[in-house]
């Protein structure tokens, strides 16, 4: 058993999720014990630079390099902070970095995904071997480079007899579809794909409505004061992304500030209040998840396990439950033994562990890659 730090910042760009874990085993015998987890908010000016870059603001190569270094430094400081006072210290870091651009493969052309926060700087700053750049190898094998978590979900969250969907609700939503553990040997296919927006449009709307004074809707309390507009939701579900079968991936390139403005223009004809609009955007996330299951699964899951920031949004969770029906319980991964808010950071700790052991980290059935491949570049610190 050894200690590993997982570092992750998702499409919500709200901060760096850090998890310090103890890991033993490989795949079927994988055991992960969470020691501590914390989210370290970005400095507001750094967050603004990241959001502007994600939105396509022009950057010189020098400015991009400076941003890369600033993100890496923030990740390194998070790694140092998470193990403060912990003995023994970590021997490995798995860092996802910050995605600033993602393009899915199309028409025979390889995809592209750029995560800033260079692993070599993290390794040198912390003195700890660091694995980073996890998506590149899957993309080189023809995959989307996403989602990368389904294999970890298979090892940690599959149920002996129940079909489960593990639904991450970060900025973008993604799902891992897990067959019962008893069926895995007969049917090893574990599906996974990006389901669409989770919190990203809600967060953008809250920021616009409050002139930047709020960045999200805590617990969905504002949205819960409104009424969702079903006609708008059904119209938005006609967007081509939702009709495209998996494997598929998406990001802020599609579900962008401009996308929100188009949604607000659509809403103008219905004379909705701000609470109604937030209720509609929140229910749109729920509807996109459930329709994705209905359209692309052979059978609906028997349980849905939520993780990510959206798992803490009571209104979003209630809309998911309503659309799924009471016969499909909506729980969190915490109720199945894996911390819901730290799960993505935990996943990149596991992916780093697998990279060092020489174990492929992707599932071609989820990413669309031609083969299972080793994920991540290894950076060893040099002695002073």
DATA-V915866 format. One record per residue. SS is DSSP state (helix for helix, strand for strand, loop for the rest). Layout:
<<SS> <SS>>
This chain:
<<loop> <strand> <strand> <strand> <strand> <strand> <strand> <strand> <strand> <loop> <loop> <loop> <loop> <loop> <loop> <strand> <strand> <strand> <strand> <strand> <strand> <strand> <strand> <strand> <loop> <loop> <loop> <loop> <loop> <loop> <strand> <strand> <strand> <strand> <strand> <strand> <strand> <strand> <strand> <strand> <loop> <loop> <loop> <helix> <helix> <helix> <helix> <helix> <helix> <helix> <helix> <helix> <helix> <helix> <loop> <loop> <loop> <loop> <loop> <loop> <helix> <helix> <helix> <helix> <helix> <helix> <helix> <helix> <helix> <helix> <helix> <helix> <helix> <helix> <helix> <helix> <helix> <helix> <helix> <helix> <helix> <helix> <loop> <loop> <loop> <loop> <loop> <loop> <loop> <loop> <loop> <strand> <strand> <strand> <strand> <strand> <strand> <strand> <strand> <strand> <strand> <strand> <strand> <loop> <loop> <strand> <loop> <loop> <strand> <loop> <loop> <strand> <strand> <strand> <strand> <strand> <loop> <loop> <helix> <helix> <helix> <helix> <helix> <helix> <helix> <helix> <loop> <loop> <strand> <strand> <strand> <strand> <loop> <loop> <loop> <helix> <helix> <helix> <helix> <helix> <loop> <loop> <loop> <loop> <loop> <loop> <loop> <loop> <loop> <helix> <helix> <helix> <helix> <helix> <helix> <helix> <helix> <loop> <loop> <loop> <loop> <loop> <loop> <strand> <strand> <strand> <strand> <strand> <strand> <loop> <loop> <strand> <strand> <strand> <strand> <strand> <strand> <strand> <loop> <loop> <helix> <helix> <helix> <helix> <loop> <loop> <loop> <loop> <loop> <loop> <strand> <strand> <strand> <strand> <strand> <strand> <strand> <loop> <loop> <helix> <helix> <helix> <helix> <helix> <helix> <helix> <helix> <helix> <helix> <loop> <loop> <loop> <loop> <loop> <loop> <loop> <loop> <helix> <helix> <helix> <loop> <loop> <helix> <helix> <helix> <loop> <loop> <loop> <loop> <helix> <helix> <helix> <helix> <helix> <helix> <helix> <loop> <loop> <loop> <helix> <helix> <helix> <helix> <loop> <loop> <loop> <loop> <loop> <loop> <loop> <loop> <loop> <loop> <loop> <loop> <loop> <helix> <helix> <helix> <helix> <helix> <helix> <helix> <helix> <helix> <helix> <helix> <helix> <loop> <loop> <loop> <loop> <loop> <helix> <helix> <helix> <helix> <helix> <helix> <helix> <helix> <helix> <helix> <helix> <helix> <helix> <helix> <helix> <helix> <helix> <helix> <helix> <helix> <helix> <helix> <helix> <loop> <loop> <loop> <loop> <loop> <loop> <strand> <strand> <strand> <strand> <strand> <loop> <helix> <helix> <helix> <helix> <loop> <helix> <helix> <helix> <helix> <helix> <helix> <helix> <helix> <helix> <helix> <helix> <loop> <loop> <loop> <loop> <strand> <strand> <strand> <strand> <helix> <helix> <helix> <helix> <loop> <loop> <loop> <loop> <loop> <loop> <helix> <helix> <helix> <helix> <helix> <helix> <helix> <helix> <helix> <helix> <helix> <helix> <helix> <helix> <helix> <loop> <loop> <loop> <loop> <loop> <loop> <helix> <helix> <helix> <helix> <loop> <loop> <loop> <loop> <loop> <loop> <loop> <loop> <loop> <strand> <strand> <strand> <loop> <loop> <loop> <loop> <loop>>
